[in-house]
Amino acid sequence: MSRLRVHTFSISIDGYGAGPSQDLQNPLGVGGPTLFDWFFHTRTWQRMHGNEDGETSVDDDIAAQGFAGIGRPRLLRRRASRPQLKRNL
């Protein structure tokens, strides 16, 4: 049996990992990207995308801890939101 280990997954205070009404145009749901807004400004996120800037705050400390020791990070979207993979579900 395969194992999956999830790191750095954001959830809202009420326990949701995506906004309502997920579809192909809104893979994280309507308003879903706001769950990750804290992360997009960190130096960790910026360096993952080839930038040298980014905020160095407690948010960056938490983001860096989430990626420590796991190799190359991969940010995956919900599998069903990718039309080319729907046939494999």
N, C-alpha and C positions, 0 to 999 in steps of 0.2 A: 504494500500500500504506500502511495506517495504521501509525503508530508508537505505542508505549506506553512511557512512562518511569515507572519505579516508584521512589518515594522512601519512606523511613522504613518499611521492611519488616523486621520482626524475624524472626530465625531462631535456633534453638537452637545450642549449640556443636557439635552433631553434624550440623547442616545442615538441620534440619526447620523448616518454617514453620507447621506445625499439629501437633496431637496426633493420636494414633491414633483410629480409629473415627469419622470424620466422618459426620455425618448432620444431619437438619433440626433436631434438638434440640441438637446440638453442632457448629455450623458450623465451629468451629476445632478440632474433635476433642476427645476427653476430655482435660481438663487443658490444652487449648490456650491459654486466656486467661492462664495463668501465664507464657507467653512474653512477654506484653505488660505484665506487672505493673510493670516498671520505668517504663513510660511513663505509666500511669494516674495516678501521683502527681505528675507534673511540672506546672509552671506552664503549659507549652505546652498540654498536654491539658486542664487545668482551664479555661483561657481559651477553648479551642475549644468548651467546653460552657457558657460564660457565667459561670463562676466567677472570682473574682479571686485566690483562693489557689492553692496548689500549691508544691511544692518547687523550690528554685532550686539545683540541684547540677550536677555534670557530666552527669547524665542529661538535665536540662533543656537544657543547652547543646547536646547531641547532637540532642535532639528538635527544638529550634528550628532548627538547621542543616538538618535534613531537610526542613523546610517553607519555608525561605527561598527567595524568588523563584519560587514555583510557584503563586501566587494562592490562591484559596480551597481549603483542603484538603478532600478527600472521603475518608471511610473506607468502603471497599467490602468487602462480604462475598463469599465464594465464590459465583459466579453460580448454580451448580447448587443451592445451598441455599435459593434463593428460589423457592417453588413457582410463582408467577405467571410466572416467566421460563423455566421448564423447557421449555415448548413451543417456545421459540426456539433450543434447543440443537441 
